[in-house]
Structures are given as structure tokens and as C-alpha cells.
Amino acid sequence: MKRERAVIVATARTPFVKAFTEFTRLDTIALARFAVEGLLRKSEVDRALIESVVWGGVILPSASPNVGREVALDAGLPKAVEAMTVTRACASGLQAITTAAAMIERGDCAVAIAGGSDSTSNAEVKLPQKVVHAMAPLALGRPSMGDYVGAVAALAPFTDVLPTRPKIAERTTGEVMGEAAERMASRNGISREEQDAFALRSHRRAAAAIASGRFDRELCRVDLPNGNSVHSDGLVRADTTVEKLSKLHPVFSKRGTITAGNASALTDGAAAVLLMSESRAKSLGLAPLAAITEWAYVGVDPADQLLMGPAIAIPRVLAKAGLRLDECDLVDLHEAFAAQVLSVTKMLASDAFARERLGLDQAPGEIADERLNVHGGSLALGHPFGATGARMVGTMAHELALSGKQRAVLGICAAGGLGAAAVIERVG
């Protein structure tokens, strides 16, 4: 059976804002609904044509973990639309898109919405298991007074009963991502000055994209419960300088190099992509922005270099696509930390790394500055965990369509020692 090509017809995303600011009262489902409704307005595609929703998320609400289905219902899609939620840490948005693309290629559906969202502002604060085990029988049964007395007794001695601060730590190593990035910077010889310079570059490029209207095709307005609206990204600092960045203190180690200025911020937001089979788009008279051609997911030892995954995933996806790195007009890397991006680009240019980790005689190559993260990235725009992959796909799809460039490769690092990469190509 001939494989159908999955094409991107439209994209939309909410503005990305710092956690605990404008979007505090909007949970991940609400943010996702704004993105999906914005997508439908931009595309003008009849809701009745949607067959599937695949959604990515990391901070999933315990009462409604299948965010995809809740979004389909809240956005007024037909009740027959099937939906699911996928999670692959920071690559969840890309995972949702490639899952939907695979469904289209197989002929399981012809029209799908994929994307991702996260609300760090609404992350649930977990109770210690000691408290859960003592109190669960009261919540789940018909407790008597004796049950209440027994629950209190089970909590004694009254230590370790307060909620703990959530942190993004590796279960297998106990190391938070910033600590892993510090080790990565040291191991790869990435200086504080290089990191701050890259962060400045990200902000300047994102600010230039905003000023030029480049993001207008992606963004949709979010109306807040208080009657106000948010129209634009809130984290980009157009006025930052190397001097300002250099004054920030290290966050994860007293003698470290990673600061709030060269690391991505905790962020709320959502992004969505409308995918179709190429034949369906043609029959509807729609001009696709781009096509998703190949993707690859990899794993590395979290105790080694946790965030190095893109350095392995990108060569793998290029091999699947039969391409060289220099045949990609655009390279878009998720900027979790400046140290991580600079380490990955250094690895891709290293013959020694190619031999030791990729089984290649020669490095994939250096990435020219004018091809890398042309409109900035997560350092400037922020990083709603489940949304970033979909945001990257949307930005690159629009850039290919507007610039006339042919091809982009994306790379994302993710918790658990995961890496993801995808190739998208201009259609037409």
C-alpha cells in the first residue's frame, strides 16, 4: 500500500508567558483549548472533518489525565473524534505530531490535530506517601470516628507530613536537570561567557521575529477570566545585554555557569498543528506549509550526559531521510539550557564523537550561525514542557513556507536521557 504523506496545513499557539503570571488561572486543558480553537479559526477547516486528536503533556492533571480528549470535547469537536494524550517529557509535543503523522501514513485517519500544552502554574503539589496511605481510606470509604483516630495515629510521629516542593529531578540519579547541564558544560568546555552570548542571541532573534510580525501567523489571542487578553509572548527580553546577563548568579552550583539568564524559564502555554494526508489537503483546496518526512527517538544513560540526545537523534533521522546535515537549510534545537545547545552543536562537529558514539567515520558537521535557531528558541520564548515540540514544528513550517527554503531538522533533549529529531520539508 502506498504510504500517504502527512502535511502540516496550519499551526497556532498561545503566547508563552512566565509561570504564575497572566495564565495562572488557566490550566493545561484551558490553554490547549485556546490553541485548538485558534487553529480552527486560522485554518477555517470544518470541525466535522477532524477525526483524531493527539496531545502531548508532562504535568498532567490527575483528575483528567487524557488532556487530548478533554480538549476535543471543550473545543466543540464532534463527539466521535477519538483522542489520546502522549508524554515523552520535553519532546511530548513532537511525539504527538509524529504519532498523528504515523496514523495518517497508515491510513488510520486523514485529518488530525496534534500538539501539546503545560501549565507549570497549576502543577499539583504532592502529599508525602505517609499522608496518602493514612488518609486514603478516609477519602475512599465511609469512615467512622474510629477510622479518623486511626488515621491520626498512623501519621505519628508527625514528621515528613508537609507537602514537598516539586522539582524536575531524574528518578534514577536524583539529579535535577540544571545540575546535569552544569556537568555537561564542564565536560564539553562550555564557558559562562559562551552561554550568556548564546542566550543574548536567542533573545535578540526572538525580539526581531516579534518586531517583524514573523510570529503573528502562529499566535492566537488568549482571553483571561478577568476580562483582559494576552496577545504576545511575555518572556522575550529585547533589552537584555551581556552585561546584564553576566551579573546573574549561578543557580545550581556556587561555582557554576548556569543562571536564570542562560536557562529556559518555567512557562505556561500551548501549541497545536493541523495535519492531513496530502491527498485530503489537495481535495479541500488547501496549500500545506510543509510535510513531516522522518523522525527518530533515542535514549542515552541519564548518568552520562542527560541532555545529549539530539546529538544522536539528529544524525539518526538524517540517515533515515538520506540527507546530510549541510543539506538542511534550517536547524532548530530546543534551548533547555545554552550549555546543552552549545554542547550538542560541538558534538555534531566532532569527528571523535562521531566515531565513538555514532559509528561514523566523519562528523555530521558544523551548523552555520545563520541556519541555527533563526528566530531564537526556548531561552527567550520559554518552555511549556508539552508545547515546545509543537511550537518548533509550527515555527519551522511557517519559515519554510515564507522563506522558500526547502528543509529543516529539529532536535529536542528530554528528561530521562531522551532525544528526539524530525525532518520537515516545504511542500510545492
C-alpha positions, 0 to 999 in steps of 0.5 A, spaced: 500 500 500 502 506 498 504 510 504 500 517 504 504 523 506 502 527 512 502 535 511 502 540 516 496 545 513 496 550 519 499 551 526 497 556 532 499 557 539 498 561 545 503 566 547 508 563 552 508 567 558 512 566 565 509 561 570 504 564 575 503 570 571 497 572 566 495 564 565 495 562 572 488 561 572 488 557 566 490 550 566 493 545 561 486 543 558 484 551 558 490 553 554 490 547 549 483 549 548 485 556 546 490 553 541 485 548 538 480 553 537 485 558 534 487 553 529 480 552 527 479 559 526 486 560 522 485 554 518 477 555 517 477 547 516 470 544 518 470 541 525 466 535 522 472 533 518 477 532 524 477 525 526 483 524 531 486 528 536 493 527 539 496 531 545 502 531 548 503 533 556 508 532 562 504 535 568 498 532 567 492 533 571 490 527 575 483 528 575 483 528 567 489 525 565 487 524 557 488 532 556 487 530 548 480 528 549 478 533 554 480 538 549 476 535 543 470 535 547 471 543 550 473 545 543 466 543 540 469 537 536 464 532 534 463 527 539 466 521 535 473 524 534 477 519 538 483 522 542 489 520 546 494 524 550 502 522 549 508 524 554 515 523 552 517 529 557 520 535 553 519 532 546 511 530 548 509 535 543 513 532 537 511 525 539 504 527 538 505 530 531 509 524 529 504 519 532 498 523 528 503 523 522 504 515 523 496 514 523 495 518 517 501 514 513 497 508 515 491 510 513 488 510 520 485 517 519 486 523 514 485 529 518 488 530 525 490 535 530 496 534 534 500 538 539 501 539 546 500 544 552 503 545 560 501 549 565 507 549 570 502 554 574 497 549 576 502 543 577 499 539 583 503 539 589 504 532 592 502 529 599 508 525 602 506 517 601 505 517 609 499 522 608 496 518 602 496 511 605 493 514 612 488 518 609 486 514 603 481 510 606 478 516 609 477 519 602 475 512 599 470 509 604 465 511 609 469 512 615 467 512 622 470 516 628 474 510 629 477 510 622 479 518 623 483 516 630 486 511 626 488 515 621 491 520 626 495 515 629 498 512 623 501 519 621 505 519 628 510 521 629 508 527 625 514 528 621 515 528 613 507 530 613 508 537 609 507 537 602 514 537 598 516 542 593 516 539 586 522 539 582 524 536 575 529 531 578 531 524 574 528 518 578 534 514 577 540 519 579 536 524 583 539 529 579 535 535 577 536 537 570 540 544 571 545 540 575 546 535 569 547 541 564 552 544 569 556 537 568 555 537 561 558 544 560 564 542 564 565 536 560 564 539 553 568 546 555 562 550 555 564 557 558 559 562 562 561 567 557 559 562 551 552 561 554 550 568 556 552 570 548 548 564 546 542 566 550 543 574 548 542 571 541 536 567 542 533 573 545 535 578 540 532 573 534 526 572 538 525 580 539 526 581 531 521 575 529 516 579 534 518 586 531 517 583 524 510 580 525 514 573 523 510 570 529 503 573 528 501 567 523 502 562 529 499 566 535 492 566 537 489 571 542 488 568 549 482 571 553 483 571 561 477 570 566 478 577 568 476 580 562 483 582 559 487 578 553 494 576 552 496 577 545 504 576 545 509 572 548 511 575 555 518 572 556 522 575 550 527 580 553 529 585 547 533 589 552 537 584 555 545 585 554 551 581 556 552 585 561 546 584 564 546 577 563 553 576 566 551 579 573 546 573 574 548 568 579 549 561 578 543 557 580 545 550 581 552 550 583 556 556 587 561 555 582 557 554 576 555 557 569 548 556 569 543 562 571 536 564 570 539 568 564 542 562 560 536 557 562 529 556 559 524 559 564 518 555 567 512 557 562 505 556 561 502 555 554 500 551 548 501 549 541 497 545 536 498 543 528 493 541 523 495 535 519 492 531 513 494 526 508 496 530 502 491 527 498 485 530 503 489 537 503 489 537 495 481 535 495 479 541 500 483 546 496 488 547 501 496 549 500 500 545 506 506 549 509 510 543 509 510 535 510 513 531 516 518 526 512 522 522 518 523 522 525 527 518 530 527 517 538 533 515 542 535 514 549 542 515 552 544 513 560 541 519 564 548 518 568 552 520 562 550 526 559 542 527 560 541 532 555 545 529 549 540 526 545 539 530 539 546 529 538 544 522 536 537 523 534 539 528 529 544 524 525 539 518 526 533 521 522 538 524 517 540 517 515 533 515 515 531 521 510 538 520 506 540 527 507 546 530 510 546 535 515 549 541 510 543 539 506 538 542 511 537 549 510 534 550 517 536 547 524 532 548 530 534 545 537 530 546 543 534 551 548 533 547 555 539 550 557 545 554 552 550 549 555 546 543 552 545 547 545 552 549 545 554 542 547 550 538 542 552 543 536 560 541 538 558 534 538 555 534 531 562 537 529 566 532 532 569 527 528 571 523 535 564 523 537 562 521 531 566 515 531 565 513 538 558 514 539 555 514 532 559 509 528 561 514 523 567 515 520 566 523 519 562 528 523 555 530 521 558 537 521 558 544 523 551 548 523 552 555 520 550 561 525 545 563 520 541 556 519 541 555 527 535 557 531 533 563 526 528 566 530 531 564 537 528 558 541 526 556 548 531 561 552 527 567 550 520 564 548 520 559 554 518 552 555 511 549 556 514 542 557 508 539 552 508 545 547 515 546 545 515 540 540 509 543 537 511 550 537 518 548 533 514 544 528 509 550 527 515 555 527 519 551 522 513 550 517 511 557 517 519 559 515 519 554 510 513 556 507 515 564 507 522 563 506 522 558 500 527 554 503 526 547 502 528 543 509 529 543 516 531 538 522 529 539 529 532 536 535 529 536 542 533 533 549 528 530 554 528 528 561 530 521 562 536 521 557 531 522 551 532 525 544 528 526 539 529 529 531 524 530 525 525 532 518 520 537 515 520 539 508 516 545 504 511 542 500 510 545 492 
